Amino acid sequence: MFLIYNPAAGGGKARKLWMKVKDLLERYEIDCEVAFTEKPGHAMELSRKAFESGHRKIVAFGGDGTMNEVVNGIFLGGFNLEEVTFGWIPFGSGKDWARTIGVPLVVEKAVRTLKDGRVFVQDLGVAEYEASDGEMKKRVFVNVAGLFFDGFVTHRTNLLRKKNRVSYFSRIFSSIIKYKPPVARIQVDERVWEKKIFSMNVGICKYNGGGMNQLPHAVPDDGLLAVTVINDIGKIRILANLYRVFNGTLLEHPGVEGYQAKKVTVEFQKKEPVELDGESFWTRKISFSVVPRVLRVLVKK
């Protein structure tokens, strides 16, 4: 195995766990080569080099963003994802992807899963977006993409994380007050709208934002994207129904729409923040599609 370790995960706490993880790897007789990330985006480079050197079992230690980079390193490198089995030791504020597919959230149990876990094959989300230079770029995601308010609050959270550790959830209330929903053109397969949207998620799995179930209808291996659209129903109603994103009843609200689709396109009137697995960027236009059952992941039995 090739282990890509992000020491900055969990606000830097992951660095202090290295000796514990090393001991666990030895206890479960897991032979692996280890590389530490040094900067954002480094995990992509490391996973690409691991594949080129012959590794076909690649493991990430870190948050959802680290796992996203590891998978993108293989995909954007032009390699065959189906040749790789991915492992994950979740650590950080999110760990959302693990909640759907069954990767243990406890470090020791996650390490053991690398030894005796089963392989689950899930779909992969693909995002094609207009970059700042006007060119179309591509990036994949393993969990959830967030737009409108979700992209806004993730962008604010990521900026603050550079200064101190702060969670997505802790920024929700202040972000709701500041956020002004824009008008955008949305196409979900053959359905087309142009209207004001409060928030939107497109995903393979159910959870994001540290345990928020914004896509309760998502099935990670059905070959479809799950889509949730929260219309501009007013900030008071948004706050009054915030509990629904935790108990799985979000789609029961009349102001929320749920879909399953093969392709989704969103065109903003100006550049807006979008997030993929917690990693944010700005774009004016983005399209989502799905590659069915291509991502092999070790999960608990």
PyMOL commands that set and color helices and strands:
alter all, ss='L'
color gray80, all
select helices_A, chain A and resi 13-27+42-52+64-76+81-83+96-101+107-116+149-161+169-178+235-240+244-247+250-252
alter helices_A, ss='H'
color red, helices_A
select strands_A, chain A and resi 2-5+33-36+57-62+85-90+118-130+136-141+144-148+183-188+191-203+207-208+212-213+225-231+256-261+263-276+279-299
alter strands_A, ss='S'
color yellow, strands_A
deselect
rebuild
show_as cartoon
